[in-house]
Amino acid sequence: MSTQLAIDGGTPVRQKPWPAWPIFGQEEERLLTDVLHSGQWWSVGGRRVPEFEEAFAQLQHAQHAVAVTNGTAAIEIALRALGIGCGDEVIVPPYTFIATASSVLAVGATPVFADIEPSTLNLDAEAAAAAITERTRAIIPVHIGGCPANMDRILAVAQQHGLAVIEDAAQAHLAEWKGKRVGALGDCGTFSFQASKNLNAGEGGAIVTSDPEVYDKCWSVHNVGRTKTGRWYEHHVLGGNFRMTEWQAAILLAQMSRVEEQAERRTANAAHLSSALAAIPGIRVQRAVPEVTRHAYHLYILRYTPEAFGGRSRDEFVRALSAEGVPCASGYVPLYKEVVFQRKTAGIGSWCRAGRPVDYGAVHCPVCEEVCGDAVWLFQSMLLADASDMDDIAEAIGRIHSAWSH
Ligand SMILES: Cc1ncc(COP(=O)(O)O)c(C=O)c1O
């Protein structure tokens, strides 16, 4: 007889709370108070933003960083800095947050979706290569959940076709590809410091690059088209006000003192959890290729096989696991199915009239569609608990399996 599941009125496997997020302490208070009393609340003439930019560039093994308002703006700035706009096409994966593709629309270019790999859940370089047209100007691989995309293969495709590569590393702080941190592996990379992210300022973003020209262009776009040496009212390119405040930089500097230790803890707990889950039929975990020397584990992503769980649906599983005291979610839908893209299809067919019309209603990325139907997400802050807490996750999944598989 299997134990009664919590969803059926049984006692949940876990009643203890998970680690709270965000984590903060006296250093955040000290730095915020310091900004308050300094009267220097914006970055122009401030010291916290430049301090953060230098520290963050170093953290990501890049030469430069530009701190900006958020991760969505960071992608848009990178695109504008690389001269991508109306009529151009940019290849993006469909298994990602809307910003990866909406920022392409925002600069007047056309996002073209290419499928993902079933094991890494990242952009498939071969699918990206097949999506190239004479209008393609860039590829945006996303390091989904913090797992680096196959940068060797993506960079090779980009190089062969003369395309720019912008890494969407919004979820991948500290992640590494062959020992080098993500962000400056391509032309540039973008990060988010939105509240859920592994490095958190409530909102915030950054672009990192090791190319001084790309850096200057990003800096200019983020600061209303100014140049570092120009006059205040001297605007060279179409930019915007995307400047980060001193408040955000202060919080980030304090948060950065913990990121290494937190990343190590997530890695250790994820390994523990993966070995515990290996014993449960019908559960596969996102698998990094060997070149990934660090997965950032912003998300811990499983794939659920209903047949191994008596045919119960993924959504039923998410409800049952949540009821056992393990918060989880089903995650994304294929991005091209979002109303914004379907409406474009119903309308003029492409965002910019100079662009090739793309009928998003006809786009079909089979791997992404399968993953969107069977993925289950666990969240980074849970991986900051103890190893025994990982056993609770495995126990809850095992309990559901025993109850449903007979
Ligand atoms: C993959 C990805 N790209 C871009 C973003 C956009 O970042 P933000 O929310 O800071 O604008 C996010 C996060 O929300 C994300 O997960």
PDBQT file of the ligand as one rigid body, heavy atoms in Angstrom, charges set to zero:
ROOT
HETATM    1  C1  LIG A 501      16.030  34.310 -20.641  1.00  0.00    +0.000 C 
HETATM    2  C2  LIG A 501      15.653  35.701 -20.204  1.00  0.00    +0.000 A 
HETATM    3  N1  LIG A 501      15.914  36.728 -21.018  1.00  0.00    +0.000 NA
HETATM    4  C3  LIG A 501      15.629  37.993 -20.673  1.00  0.00    +0.000 A 
HETATM    5  C4  LIG A 501      15.026  38.285 -19.462  1.00  0.00    +0.000 A 
HETATM    6  C5  LIG A 501      14.633  39.692 -19.186  1.00  0.00    +0.000 C 
HETATM    7  O1  LIG A 501      15.159  40.224 -18.032  1.00  0.00    +0.000 OA
HETATM    8  P1  LIG A 501      14.376  41.348 -17.221  1.00  0.00    +0.000 P 
HETATM    9  O2  LIG A 501      13.219  40.719 -16.540  1.00  0.00    +0.000 OA
HETATM   10  O3  LIG A 501      15.416  41.868 -16.270  1.00  0.00    +0.000 OA
HETATM   11  O4  LIG A 501      13.970  42.408 -18.195  1.00  0.00    +0.000 OA
HETATM   12  C6  LIG A 501      14.750  37.230 -18.571  1.00  0.00    +0.000 A 
HETATM   13  C7  LIG A 501      14.198  37.428 -17.232  1.00  0.00    +0.000 C 
HETATM   14  O5  LIG A 501      13.226  37.827 -16.821  1.00  0.00    +0.000 OA
HETATM   15  C8  LIG A 501      15.049  35.910 -18.956  1.00  0.00    +0.000 A 
HETATM   16  O6  LIG A 501      14.767  34.879 -18.161  1.00  0.00    +0.000 OA
ENDROOT
TORSDOF 0
